[in-house]
Amino acid sequence: MLEIEDQCGGLPPGEAEELFKPFSQMGTDKSGLGIGLTISRRAVSLNKGILSVRDVPHQGCVFSIDLPKA
């Protein structure tokens, strides 16, 4: 398992899965298209893995990639 943590300040309650919707942009920086996490989740899924996010209130998020062993 690979975990990546950020310091975004946390997510609004119940909004974690919204990050993975196409064209979703929750931050103030709207320079991207909002499809990066959608594409990433799909790529991990096609390799029989799981990409998930866990909110750490008032701190940030922890993104986890879990792929099966070869």
All heavy atoms as TSV, in Angstrom:
chain	resi	resn	atom	element	x	y	z
A	1	MET	N	N	0.851	-1.173	0.000
A	1	MET	CA	C	0.000	0.000	0.000
A	1	MET	C	C	0.895	1.233	0.000
A	1	MET	O	O	1.904	1.289	0.686
A	1	MET	CB	C	-0.925	0.015	1.219
A	1	MET	CG	C	-1.815	1.231	1.216
A	1	MET	SD	S	-2.953	1.412	2.604
A	1	MET	CE	C	-3.925	-0.042	2.453
A	2	LEU	N	N	0.473	2.222	-0.775
A	2	LEU	CA	C	1.156	3.502	-0.854
A	2	LEU	C	C	0.215	4.560	-0.302
A	2	LEU	O	O	-0.964	4.588	-0.676
A	2	LEU	CB	C	1.507	3.813	-2.308
A	2	LEU	CG	C	2.031	5.202	-2.619
A	2	LEU	CD1	C	3.432	5.365	-2.026
A	2	LEU	CD2	C	2.067	5.429	-4.108
A	3	GLU	N	N	0.712	5.405	0.591
A	3	GLU	CA	C	-0.108	6.480	1.143
A	3	GLU	C	C	0.584	7.818	0.917
A	3	GLU	O	O	1.798	7.923	1.080
A	3	GLU	CB	C	-0.361	6.279	2.636
A	3	GLU	CG	C	-1.263	5.105	2.934
A	3	GLU	CD	C	-1.701	5.051	4.384
A	3	GLU	OE1	O	-1.002	5.602	5.257
A	3	GLU	OE2	O	-2.753	4.453	4.631
A	4	ILE	N	N	-0.214	8.805	0.537
A	4	ILE	CA	C	0.271	10.152	0.303
A	4	ILE	C	C	-0.591	11.095	1.120
A	4	ILE	O	O	-1.822	11.069	1.017
A	4	ILE	CB	C	0.190	10.524	-1.191
A	4	ILE	CG1	C	1.009	9.531	-2.009
A	4	ILE	CG2	C	0.655	11.951	-1.428
A	4	ILE	CD1	C	0.491	9.270	-3.357
A	5	GLU	N	N	0.037	11.920	1.930
A	5	GLU	CA	C	-0.689	12.826	2.818
A	5	GLU	C	C	-0.486	14.266	2.364
A	5	GLU	O	O	0.609	14.649	1.958
A	5	GLU	CB	C	-0.169	12.655	4.237
A	5	GLU	CG	C	-0.932	13.445	5.264
A	5	GLU	CD	C	-0.480	13.154	6.679
A	5	GLU	OE1	O	0.132	12.091	6.905
A	5	GLU	OE2	O	-0.735	13.990	7.550
A	6	ASP	N	N	-1.549	15.057	2.426
A	6	ASP	CA	C	-1.414	16.479	2.130
A	6	ASP	C	C	-1.824	17.301	3.344
A	6	ASP	O	O	-2.264	16.761	4.352
A	6	ASP	CB	C	-2.194	16.877	0.880
A	6	ASP	CG	C	-3.712	16.861	1.049
A	6	ASP	OD1	O	-4.199	16.824	2.197
A	6	ASP	OD2	O	-4.412	16.889	0.035
A	7	GLN	N	N	-1.668	18.574	3.251
A	7	GLN	CA	C	-1.997	19.500	4.337
A	7	GLN	C	C	-3.045	20.504	3.859
A	7	GLN	O	O	-2.889	21.711	4.037
A	7	GLN	CB	C	-0.723	20.229	4.799
A	7	GLN	CG	C	0.372	19.310	5.296
A	7	GLN	CD	C	-0.036	18.555	6.542
A	7	GLN	OE1	O	-0.600	19.123	7.469
A	7	GLN	NE2	N	0.241	17.262	6.565
A	8	CYS	N	N	-4.127	19.998	3.267
A	8	CYS	CA	C	-5.157	20.861	2.684
A	8	CYS	C	C	-6.090	21.477	3.721
A	8	CYS	O	O	-6.916	22.309	3.390
A	8	CYS	CB	C	-5.966	20.085	1.657
A	8	CYS	SG	S	-7.025	18.801	2.362
A	9	GLY	N	N	-5.982	21.061	4.957
A	9	GLY	CA	C	-6.873	21.589	5.984
A	9	GLY	C	C	-8.077	20.704	6.253
A	9	GLY	O	O	-8.879	20.991	7.127
A	10	GLY	N	N	-8.228	19.630	5.497
A	10	GLY	CA	C	-9.360	18.725	5.693
A	10	GLY	C	C	-10.486	19.009	4.722
A	10	GLY	O	O	-10.478	20.003	4.000
A	11	LEU	N	N	-11.444	18.116	4.699
A	11	LEU	CA	C	-12.579	18.208	3.780
A	11	LEU	C	C	-13.861	18.478	4.545
A	11	LEU	O	O	-13.989	18.095	5.706
A	11	LEU	CB	C	-12.737	16.902	3.011
A	11	LEU	CG	C	-11.571	16.499	2.125
A	11	LEU	CD1	C	-11.775	15.073	1.623
A	11	LEU	CD2	C	-11.438	17.455	0.969
A	12	PRO	N	N	-14.839	19.096	3.882
A	12	PRO	CA	C	-16.151	19.223	4.507
A	12	PRO	C	C	-16.720	17.825	4.774
A	12	PRO	O	O	-16.460	16.900	3.995
A	12	PRO	CB	C	-16.991	19.963	3.465
A	12	PRO	CG	C	-16.007	20.636	2.562
A	12	PRO	CD	C	-14.786	19.753	2.571
A	13	PRO	N	N	-17.462	17.644	5.843
A	13	PRO	CA	C	-18.023	16.324	6.162
A	13	PRO	C	C	-18.794	15.736	4.987
A	13	PRO	O	O	-19.592	16.411	4.341
A	13	PRO	CB	C	-18.960	16.608	7.344
A	13	PRO	CG	C	-18.425	17.856	7.961
A	13	PRO	CD	C	-17.849	18.663	6.821
A	14	GLY	N	N	-18.528	14.467	4.700
A	14	GLY	CA	C	-19.238	13.752	3.645
A	14	GLY	C	C	-18.807	14.085	2.231
A	14	GLY	O	O	-19.440	13.644	1.279
A	15	GLU	N	N	-17.745	14.841	2.049
A	15	GLU	CA	C	-17.345	15.285	0.717
A	15	GLU	C	C	-16.169	14.506	0.123
A	15	GLU	O	O	-15.737	14.810	-0.991
A	15	GLU	CB	C	-16.977	16.779	0.748
A	15	GLU	CG	C	-18.126	17.689	1.088
A	15	GLU	CD	C	-19.154	17.774	-0.022
A	15	GLU	OE1	O	-18.775	17.859	-1.198
A	15	GLU	OE2	O	-20.362	17.751	0.305
A	16	ALA	N	N	-15.631	13.522	0.807
A	16	ALA	CA	C	-14.433	12.824	0.333
A	16	ALA	C	C	-14.631	12.213	-1.055
A	16	ALA	O	O	-13.775	12.360	-1.929
A	16	ALA	CB	C	-14.010	11.749	1.336
A	17	GLU	N	N	-15.723	11.545	-1.290
A	17	GLU	CA	C	-15.950	10.896	-2.591
A	17	GLU	C	C	-16.169	11.908	-3.712
A	17	GLU	O	O	-15.978	11.589	-4.885
A	17	GLU	CB	C	-17.112	9.916	-2.514
A	17	GLU	CG	C	-16.759	8.619	-1.812
A	17	GLU	CD	C	-15.597	7.877	-2.462
A	17	GLU	OE1	O	-15.617	7.651	-3.692
A	17	GLU	OE2	O	-14.659	7.520	-1.732
A	18	GLU	N	N	-16.548	13.128	-3.371
A	18	GLU	CA	C	-16.732	14.178	-4.381
A	18	GLU	C	C	-15.427	14.470	-5.116
A	18	GLU	O	O	-15.441	14.900	-6.265
A	18	GLU	CB	C	-17.265	15.458	-3.744
A	18	GLU	CG	C	-18.657	15.345	-3.169
A	18	GLU	CD	C	-19.725	15.122	-4.223
A	18	GLU	OE1	O	-19.686	15.798	-5.270
A	18	GLU	OE2	O	-20.584	14.253	-4.013
A	19	LEU	N	N	-14.297	14.250	-4.461
A	19	LEU	CA	C	-12.991	14.510	-5.076
A	19	LEU	C	C	-12.770	13.682	-6.328
A	19	LEU	O	O	-12.027	14.086	-7.216
A	19	LEU	CB	C	-11.864	14.184	-4.088
A	19	LEU	CG	C	-11.713	15.063	-2.870
A	19	LEU	CD1	C	-10.664	14.475	-1.935
A	19	LEU	CD2	C	-11.336	16.464	-3.268
A	20	PHE	N	N	-13.401	12.518	-6.407
A	20	PHE	CA	C	-13.172	11.598	-7.506
A	20	PHE	C	C	-14.149	11.793	-8.662
A	20	PHE	O	O	-14.041	11.107	-9.682
A	20	PHE	CB	C	-13.232	10.152	-7.002
A	20	PHE	CG	C	-12.143	9.848	-6.016
A	20	PHE	CD1	C	-12.422	9.809	-4.663
A	20	PHE	CD2	C	-10.846	9.621	-6.434
A	20	PHE	CE1	C	-11.418	9.531	-3.740
A	20	PHE	CE2	C	-9.832	9.361	-5.525
A	20	PHE	CZ	C	-10.121	9.312	-4.179
A	21	LYS	N	N	-15.088	12.708	-8.538
A	21	LYS	CA	C	-16.031	12.980	-9.624
A	21	LYS	C	C	-15.336	13.825	-10.692
A	21	LYS	O	O	-14.564	14.731	-10.364
A	21	LYS	CB	C	-17.259	13.713	-9.101
A	21	LYS	CG	C	-18.159	12.836	-8.270
A	21	LYS	CD	C	-19.434	13.550	-7.908
A	21	LYS	CE	C	-20.362	12.614	-7.154
A	21	LYS	NZ	N	-21.597	13.296	-6.766
A	22	PRO	N	N	-15.607	13.540	-11.972
A	22	PRO	CA	C	-14.972	14.318	-13.037
A	22	PRO	C	C	-15.304	15.813	-12.921
A	22	PRO	O	O	-16.429	16.188	-12.609
A	22	PRO	CB	C	-15.581	13.749	-14.318
A	22	PRO	CG	C	-16.195	12.457	-13.941
A	22	PRO	CD	C	-16.501	12.513	-12.476
A	23	PHE	N	N	-14.305	16.623	-13.170
A	23	PHE	CA	C	-14.401	18.085	-13.196
A	23	PHE	C	C	-14.713	18.692	-11.831
A	23	PHE	O	O	-15.162	19.816	-11.732
A	23	PHE	CB	C	-15.404	18.554	-14.260
A	23	PHE	CG	C	-15.126	17.952	-15.614
A	23	PHE	CD1	C	-15.947	16.971	-16.138
A	23	PHE	CD2	C	-14.006	18.335	-16.335
A	23	PHE	CE1	C	-15.666	16.382	-17.374
A	23	PHE	CE2	C	-13.719	17.756	-17.563
A	23	PHE	CZ	C	-14.555	16.781	-18.085
A	24	SER	N	N	-14.442	17.936	-10.784
A	24	SER	CA	C	-14.644	18.424	-9.421
A	24	SER	C	C	-13.410	19.207	-8.985
A	24	SER	O	O	-12.281	18.729	-9.093
A	24	SER	CB	C	-14.871	17.238	-8.478
A	24	SER	OG	O	-14.929	17.669	-7.148
A	25	GLN	N	N	-13.619	20.425	-8.500
A	25	GLN	CA	C	-12.534	21.260	-7.998
A	25	GLN	C	C	-12.985	21.864	-6.675
A	25	GLN	O	O	-13.829	22.750	-6.648
A	25	GLN	CB	C	-12.190	22.361	-8.989
A	25	GLN	CG	C	-11.642	21.833	-10.293
A	25	GLN	CD	C	-11.280	22.948	-11.242
A	25	GLN	OE1	O	-11.820	24.037	-11.171
A	25	GLN	NE2	N	-10.354	22.673	-12.135
A	26	MET	N	N	-12.423	21.379	-5.587
A	26	MET	CA	C	-12.864	21.815	-4.270
A	26	MET	C	C	-12.020	22.947	-3.705
A	26	MET	O	O	-12.439	23.637	-2.815
A	26	MET	CB	C	-12.893	20.629	-3.319
A	26	MET	CG	C	-13.870	19.559	-3.756
A	26	MET	SD	S	-14.006	18.214	-2.606
A	26	MET	CE	C	-15.073	18.955	-1.394
A	27	GLY	N	N	-10.810	23.129	-4.213
A	27	GLY	CA	C	-9.928	24.160	-3.680
A	27	GLY	C	C	-10.139	25.497	-4.362
A	27	GLY	O	O	-10.993	25.664	-5.241
A	28	THR	N	N	-9.346	26.455	-3.986
A	28	THR	CA	C	-9.447	27.792	-4.578
A	28	THR	C	C	-8.717	27.881	-5.904
A	28	THR	O	O	-9.029	28.735	-6.724
A	28	THR	CB	C	-8.890	28.856	-3.613
A	28	THR	OG1	O	-7.540	28.525	-3.293
A	28	THR	CG2	C	-9.719	28.937	-2.350
A	29	ASP	N	N	-7.746	27.006	-6.149
A	29	ASP	CA	C	-6.992	26.993	-7.404
A	29	ASP	C	C	-7.806	26.243	-8.454
A	29	ASP	O	O	-7.960	25.033	-8.393
A	29	ASP	CB	C	-5.637	26.317	-7.202
A	29	ASP	CG	C	-4.805	26.268	-8.477
A	29	ASP	OD1	O	-5.264	26.763	-9.527
A	29	ASP	OD2	O	-3.684	25.730	-8.414
A	30	LYS	N	N	-8.338	26.961	-9.420
A	30	LYS	CA	C	-9.172	26.356	-10.465
A	30	LYS	C	C	-8.432	26.279	-11.792
A	30	LYS	O	O	-9.036	26.250	-12.852
A	30	LYS	CB	C	-10.468	27.170	-10.656
A	30	LYS	CG	C	-11.271	27.393	-9.395
A	30	LYS	CD	C	-11.885	26.127	-8.892
A	30	LYS	CE	C	-12.814	26.461	-7.730
A	30	LYS	NZ	N	-13.175	25.377	-6.917
A	31	SER	N	N	-7.095	26.235	-11.755
A	31	SER	CA	C	-6.320	26.236	-12.990
A	31	SER	C	C	-6.344	24.887	-13.707
A	31	SER	O	O	-6.068	24.827	-14.898
A	31	SER	CB	C	-4.864	26.646	-12.700
A	31	SER	OG	O	-4.252	25.721	-11.830
A	32	GLY	N	N	-6.653	23.813	-13.020
A	32	GLY	CA	C	-6.708	22.492	-13.644
A	32	GLY	C	C	-8.099	22.176	-14.161
A	32	GLY	O	O	-9.019	22.996	-14.092
A	33	LEU	N	N	-8.251	20.977	-14.684
A	33	LEU	CA	C	-9.542	20.538	-15.223
A	33	LEU	C	C	-10.381	19.781	-14.211
A	33	LEU	O	O	-11.572	19.590	-14.414
A	33	LEU	CB	C	-9.327	19.655	-16.462
A	33	LEU	CG	C	-8.697	20.332	-17.668
A	33	LEU	CD1	C	-8.447	19.317	-18.772
A	33	LEU	CD2	C	-9.587	21.452	-18.166
A	34	GLY	N	N	-9.766	19.294	-13.150
A	34	GLY	CA	C	-10.516	18.539	-12.152
A	34	GLY	C	C	-10.766	17.097	-12.554
A	34	GLY	O	O	-11.772	16.509	-12.160
A	35	ILE	N	N	-9.856	16.524	-13.352
A	35	ILE	CA	C	-10.041	15.135	-13.773
A	35	ILE	C	C	-8.897	14.227	-13.324
A	35	ILE	O	O	-8.935	13.025	-13.560
A	35	ILE	CB	C	-10.246	15.013	-15.299
A	35	ILE	CG1	C	-9.061	15.604	-16.063
A	35	ILE	CG2	C	-11.559	15.641	-15.717
A	35	ILE	CD1	C	-9.120	15.365	-17.558
A	36	GLY	N	N	-7.893	14.768	-12.676
A	36	GLY	CA	C	-6.722	13.984	-12.283
A	36	GLY	C	C	-7.052	12.817	-11.374
A	36	GLY	O	O	-6.593	11.689	-11.603
A	37	LEU	N	N	-7.840	13.046	-10.332
A	37	LEU	CA	C	-8.178	11.958	-9.411
A	37	LEU	C	C	-9.132	10.951	-10.048
A	37	LEU	O	O	-9.074	9.759	-9.739
A	37	LEU	CB	C	-8.763	12.506	-8.112
A	37	LEU	CG	C	-7.744	13.150	-7.181
A	37	LEU	CD1	C	-8.450	13.814	-5.995
A	37	LEU	CD2	C	-6.732	12.134	-6.688
A	38	THR	N	N	-9.976	11.409	-10.955
A	38	THR	CA	C	-10.870	10.501	-11.679
A	38	THR	C	C	-10.051	9.542	-12.540
A	38	THR	O	O	-10.272	8.326	-12.521
A	38	THR	CB	C	-11.842	11.294	-12.573
A	38	THR	OG1	O	-12.563	12.217	-11.767
A	38	THR	CG2	C	-12.806	10.383	-13.305
A	39	ILE	N	N	-9.094	10.084	-13.277
A	39	ILE	CA	C	-8.233	9.263	-14.129
A	39	ILE	C	C	-7.381	8.329	-13.274
A	39	ILE	O	O	-7.224	7.140	-13.592
A	39	ILE	CB	C	-7.353	10.155	-15.019
A	39	ILE	CG1	C	-8.231	10.886	-16.045
A	39	ILE	CG2	C	-6.266	9.336	-15.715
A	39	ILE	CD1	C	-7.511	11.972	-16.813
A	40	SER	N	N	-6.841	8.842	-12.187
A	40	SER	CA	C	-5.996	8.032	-11.309
A	40	SER	C	C	-6.768	6.859	-10.726
A	40	SER	O	O	-6.278	5.721	-10.711
A	40	SER	CB	C	-5.433	8.890	-10.177
A	40	SER	OG	O	-4.609	9.898	-10.688
A	41	ARG	N	N	-7.976	7.112	-10.255
A	41	ARG	CA	C	-8.782	6.031	-9.669
A	41	ARG	C	C	-9.097	4.970	-10.711
A	41	ARG	O	O	-9.049	3.780	-10.444
A	41	ARG	CB	C	-10.060	6.586	-9.054
A	41	ARG	CG	C	-10.884	5.499	-8.387
A	41	ARG	CD	C	-12.097	6.017	-7.698
A	41	ARG	NE	N	-11.879	6.014	-6.256
A	41	ARG	CZ	C	-12.802	6.339	-5.379
A	41	ARG	NH1	N	-13.992	6.728	-5.771
A	41	ARG	NH2	N	-12.532	6.295	-4.089
A	42	ARG	N	N	-9.403	5.416	-11.916
A	42	ARG	CA	C	-9.719	4.470	-12.997
A	42	ARG	C	C	-8.490	3.622	-13.343
A	42	ARG	O	O	-8.594	2.411	-13.530
A	42	ARG	CB	C	-10.219	5.235	-14.228
A	42	ARG	CG	C	-10.582	4.358	-15.387
A	42	ARG	CD	C	-11.853	3.603	-15.125
A	42	ARG	NE	N	-12.204	2.857	-16.324
A	42	ARG	CZ	C	-12.691	1.644	-16.318
A	42	ARG	NH1	N	-12.952	1.050	-15.183
A	42	ARG	NH2	N	-12.966	1.036	-17.426
A	43	ALA	N	N	-7.320	4.243	-13.414
A	43	ALA	CA	C	-6.092	3.517	-13.734
A	43	ALA	C	C	-5.774	2.473	-12.660
A	43	ALA	O	O	-5.413	1.338	-12.972
A	43	ALA	CB	C	-4.930	4.492	-13.889
A	44	VAL	N	N	-5.929	2.855	-11.411
A	44	VAL	CA	C	-5.686	1.909	-10.315
A	44	VAL	C	C	-6.705	0.770	-10.374
A	44	VAL	O	O	-6.365	-0.398	-10.222
A	44	VAL	CB	C	-5.718	2.641	-8.953
A	44	VAL	CG1	C	-5.702	1.653	-7.806
A	44	VAL	CG2	C	-4.541	3.605	-8.838
A	45	SER	N	N	-7.963	1.113	-10.640
A	45	SER	CA	C	-9.021	0.105	-10.730
A	45	SER	C	C	-8.765	-0.887	-11.865
A	45	SER	O	O	-9.000	-2.090	-11.710
A	45	SER	CB	C	-10.366	0.800	-10.933
A	45	SER	OG	O	-11.398	-0.130	-11.110
A	46	LEU	N	N	-8.287	-0.406	-12.999
A	46	LEU	CA	C	-7.989	-1.290	-14.134
A	46	LEU	C	C	-6.866	-2.266	-13.809
A	46	LEU	O	O	-6.729	-3.299	-14.463
A	46	LEU	CB	C	-7.627	-0.464	-15.374
A	46	LEU	CG	C	-8.807	0.251	-16.032
A	46	LEU	CD1	C	-8.311	1.215	-17.104
A	46	LEU	CD2	C	-9.793	-0.750	-16.615
A	47	ASN	N	N	-6.087	-1.944	-12.798
A	47	ASN	CA	C	-5.024	-2.842	-12.334
A	47	ASN	C	C	-5.455	-3.617	-11.096
A	47	ASN	O	O	-4.618	-4.084	-10.322
A	47	ASN	CB	C	-3.748	-2.041	-12.075
A	47	ASN	CG	C	-3.078	-1.640	-13.360
A	47	ASN	OD1	O	-2.464	-2.464	-14.001
A	47	ASN	ND2	N	-3.229	-0.387	-13.756
A	48	LYS	N	N	-6.771	-3.706	-10.897
A	48	LYS	CA	C	-7.384	-4.452	-9.795
A	48	LYS	C	C	-7.014	-3.913	-8.416
A	48	LYS	O	O	-6.906	-4.643	-7.441
A	48	LYS	CB	C	-7.055	-5.942	-9.902
A	48	LYS	CG	C	-7.586	-6.569	-11.174
A	48	LYS	CD	C	-7.278	-8.037	-11.225
A	48	LYS	CE	C	-7.793	-8.771	-12.398
A	48	LYS	NZ	N	-8.065	-8.210	-13.618
A	49	GLY	N	N	-6.822	-2.608	-8.358
A	49	GLY	CA	C	-6.487	-1.954	-7.101
A	49	GLY	C	C	-7.562	-0.983	-6.648
A	49	GLY	O	O	-8.606	-0.844	-7.290
A	50	ILE	N	N	-7.283	-0.330	-5.543
A	50	ILE	CA	C	-8.221	0.627	-4.955
A	50	ILE	C	C	-7.479	1.922	-4.636
A	50	ILE	O	O	-6.424	1.894	-4.002
A	50	ILE	CB	C	-8.849	0.063	-3.668
A	50	ILE	CG1	C	-9.628	-1.212	-3.962
A	50	ILE	CG2	C	-9.750	1.102	-3.001
A	50	ILE	CD1	C	-10.071	-1.970	-2.719
A	51	LEU	N	N	-8.040	3.035	-5.079
A	51	LEU	CA	C	-7.553	4.366	-4.707
A	51	LEU	C	C	-8.618	4.985	-3.821
A	51	LEU	O	O	-9.773	5.109	-4.231
A	51	LEU	CB	C	-7.314	5.237	-5.942
A	51	LEU	CG	C	-7.029	6.714	-5.706
A	51	LEU	CD1	C	-5.791	6.916	-4.850
A	51	LEU	CD2	C	-6.880	7.444	-7.028
A	52	SER	N	N	-8.247	5.345	-2.605
A	52	SER	CA	C	-9.220	5.907	-1.667
A	52	SER	C	C	-8.613	7.116	-0.975
A	52	SER	O	O	-7.415	7.377	-1.062
A	52	SER	CB	C	-9.640	4.856	-0.643
A	52	SER	OG	O	-8.516	4.391	0.081
A	53	VAL	N	N	-9.474	7.860	-0.291
A	53	VAL	CA	C	-9.028	9.028	0.469
A	53	VAL	C	C	-9.623	8.956	1.868
A	53	VAL	O	O	-10.744	8.499	2.053
A	53	VAL	CB	C	-9.414	10.352	-0.231
A	53	VAL	CG1	C	-10.924	10.523	-0.313
A	53	VAL	CG2	C	-8.780	11.542	0.464
A	54	ARG	N	N	-8.837	9.378	2.821
A	54	ARG	CA	C	-9.287	9.456	4.216
A	54	ARG	C	C	-9.059	10.885	4.689
A	54	ARG	O	O	-7.964	11.438	4.534
A	54	ARG	CB	C	-8.479	8.463	5.061
A	54	ARG	CG	C	-8.913	8.395	6.504
A	54	ARG	CD	C	-8.147	7.318	7.277
A	54	ARG	NE	N	-6.781	7.763	7.580
A	54	ARG	CZ	C	-5.667	7.249	7.095
A	54	ARG	NH1	N	-5.700	6.255	6.236
A	54	ARG	NH2	N	-4.489	7.715	7.451
A	55	ASP	N	N	-10.086	11.487	5.241
A	55	ASP	CA	C	-10.000	12.854	5.743
A	55	ASP	C	C	-9.375	12.858	7.131
A	55	ASP	O	O	-9.703	12.018	7.971
A	55	ASP	CB	C	-11.406	13.469	5.796
A	55	ASP	CG	C	-11.389	14.906	6.276
A	55	ASP	OD1	O	-10.487	15.654	5.866
A	55	ASP	OD2	O	-12.286	15.278	7.052
A	56	VAL	N	N	-8.477	13.786	7.355
A	56	VAL	CA	C	-7.918	14.032	8.678
A	56	VAL	C	C	-8.406	15.436	9.046
A	56	VAL	O	O	-7.841	16.432	8.590
A	56	VAL	CB	C	-6.373	13.958	8.688
A	56	VAL	CG1	C	-5.844	14.200	10.088
A	56	VAL	CG2	C	-5.891	12.627	8.140
A	57	PRO	N	N	-9.507	15.534	9.802
A	57	PRO	CA	C	-10.132	16.828	10.070
A	57	PRO	C	C	-9.141	17.888	10.562
A	57	PRO	O	O	-8.282	17.621	11.392
A	57	PRO	CB	C	-11.177	16.509	11.145
A	57	PRO	CG	C	-11.504	15.066	10.920
A	57	PRO	CD	C	-10.200	14.438	10.481
A	58	HIS	N	N	-9.266	19.066	9.986
A	58	HIS	CA	C	-8.467	20.245	10.332
A	58	HIS	C	C	-6.988	20.087	10.001
A	58	HIS	O	O	-6.182	20.903	10.420
A	58	HIS	CB	C	-8.642	20.624	11.804
A	58	HIS	CG	C	-10.065	20.726	12.216
A	58	HIS	ND1	N	-10.924	21.697	11.738
A	58	HIS	CD2	C	-10.808	19.946	13.032
A	58	HIS	CE1	C	-12.119	21.530	12.261
A	58	HIS	NE2	N	-12.079	20.459	13.048
A	59	GLN	N	N	-6.617	19.022	9.282
A	59	GLN	CA	C	-5.225	18.818	8.886
A	59	GLN	C	C	-5.092	18.636	7.392
A	59	GLN	O	O	-4.427	19.412	6.739
A	59	GLN	CB	C	-4.627	17.597	9.585
A	59	GLN	CG	C	-4.192	17.854	10.997
A	59	GLN	CD	C	-3.462	16.639	11.532
A	59	GLN	OE1	O	-4.020	15.560	11.616
A	59	GLN	NE2	N	-2.211	16.829	11.869
A	60	GLY	N	N	-5.686	17.582	6.852
A	60	GLY	CA	C	-5.542	17.286	5.436
A	60	GLY	C	C	-6.199	15.982	5.059
A	60	GLY	O	O	-7.164	15.550	5.682
A	61	CYS	N	N	-5.652	15.352	4.036
A	61	CYS	CA	C	-6.186	14.103	3.512
A	61	CYS	C	C	-5.048	13.106	3.360
A	61	CYS	O	O	-3.910	13.483	3.133
A	61	CYS	CB	C	-6.811	14.311	2.137
A	61	CYS	SG	S	-8.142	15.507	2.107
A	62	VAL	N	N	-5.405	11.831	3.437
A	62	VAL	CA	C	-4.464	10.747	3.165
A	62	VAL	C	C	-5.043	9.949	2.009
A	62	VAL	O	O	-6.128	9.376	2.117
A	62	VAL	CB	C	-4.246	9.844	4.394
A	62	VAL	CG1	C	-3.271	8.729	4.057
A	62	VAL	CG2	C	-3.752	10.664	5.579
A	63	PHE	N	N	-4.325	9.945	0.881
A	63	PHE	CA	C	-4.722	9.170	-0.285
A	63	PHE	C	C	-3.985	7.840	-0.226
A	63	PHE	O	O	-2.774	7.801	0.016
A	63	PHE	CB	C	-4.376	9.918	-1.572
A	63	PHE	CG	C	-5.199	11.146	-1.778
A	63	PHE	CD1	C	-4.789	12.363	-1.240
A	63	PHE	CD2	C	-6.385	11.092	-2.471
A	63	PHE	CE1	C	-5.551	13.508	-1.414
A	63	PHE	CE2	C	-7.157	12.235	-2.651
A	63	PHE	CZ	C	-6.735	13.446	-2.117
A	64	SER	N	N	-4.708	6.740	-0.460
A	64	SER	CA	C	-4.116	5.399	-0.394
A	64	SER	C	C	-4.324	4.670	-1.712
A	64	SER	O	O	-5.416	4.718	-2.283
A	64	SER	CB	C	-4.773	4.570	0.716
A	64	SER	OG	O	-4.604	5.191	1.965
A	65	ILE	N	N	-3.261	4.032	-2.180
A	65	ILE	CA	C	-3.328	3.170	-3.353
A	65	ILE	C	C	-2.968	1.769	-2.881
A	65	ILE	O	O	-1.892	1.541	-2.331
A	65	ILE	CB	C	-2.359	3.624	-4.449
A	65	ILE	CG1	C	-2.732	5.025	-4.939
A	65	ILE	CG2	C	-2.358	2.619	-5.610
A	65	ILE	CD1	C	-1.739	5.622	-5.922
A	66	ASP	N	N	-3.897	0.857	-3.088
A	66	ASP	CA	C	-3.691	-0.538	-2.694
A	66	ASP	C	C	-3.816	-1.413	-3.932
A	66	ASP	O	O	-4.890	-1.504	-4.519
A	66	ASP	CB	C	-4.724	-0.936	-1.630
A	66	ASP	CG	C	-4.409	-2.251	-0.956
A	66	ASP	OD1	O	-3.312	-2.808	-1.201
A	66	ASP	OD2	O	-5.251	-2.729	-0.181
A	67	LEU	N	N	-2.688	-1.998	-4.345
A	67	LEU	CA	C	-2.664	-2.869	-5.521
A	67	LEU	C	C	-2.386	-4.298	-5.080
A	67	LEU	O	O	-1.641	-4.526	-4.116
A	67	LEU	CB	C	-1.565	-2.416	-6.493
A	67	LEU	CG	C	-1.785	-1.060	-7.152
A	67	LEU	CD1	C	-0.517	-0.617	-7.867
A	67	LEU	CD2	C	-2.941	-1.127	-8.126
A	68	PRO	N	N	-2.948	-5.285	-5.816
A	68	PRO	CA	C	-2.667	-6.673	-5.453
A	68	PRO	C	C	-1.214	-7.020	-5.782
A	68	PRO	O	O	-0.602	-6.418	-6.672
A	68	PRO	CB	C	-3.637	-7.468	-6.330
A	68	PRO	CG	C	-3.953	-6.577	-7.477
A	68	PRO	CD	C	-3.843	-5.171	-6.947
A	69	LYS	N	N	-0.689	-8.001	-5.090
A	69	LYS	CA	C	0.660	-8.480	-5.389
A	69	LYS	C	C	0.667	-9.175	-6.742
A	69	LYS	O	O	-0.314	-9.814	-7.114
A	69	LYS	CB	C	1.143	-9.436	-4.296
A	69	LYS	CG	C	1.390	-8.751	-2.989
A	69	LYS	CD	C	1.977	-9.710	-1.980
A	69	LYS	CE	C	2.246	-8.977	-0.673
A	69	LYS	NZ	N	2.862	-9.839	0.319
A	70	ALA	N	N	1.770	-9.045	-7.446
A	70	ALA	CA	C	1.884	-9.654	-8.791
A	70	ALA	C	C	1.918	-11.154	-8.701
A	70	ALA	O	O	2.313	-11.757	-7.758
A	70	ALA	CB	C	3.134	-9.150	-9.470
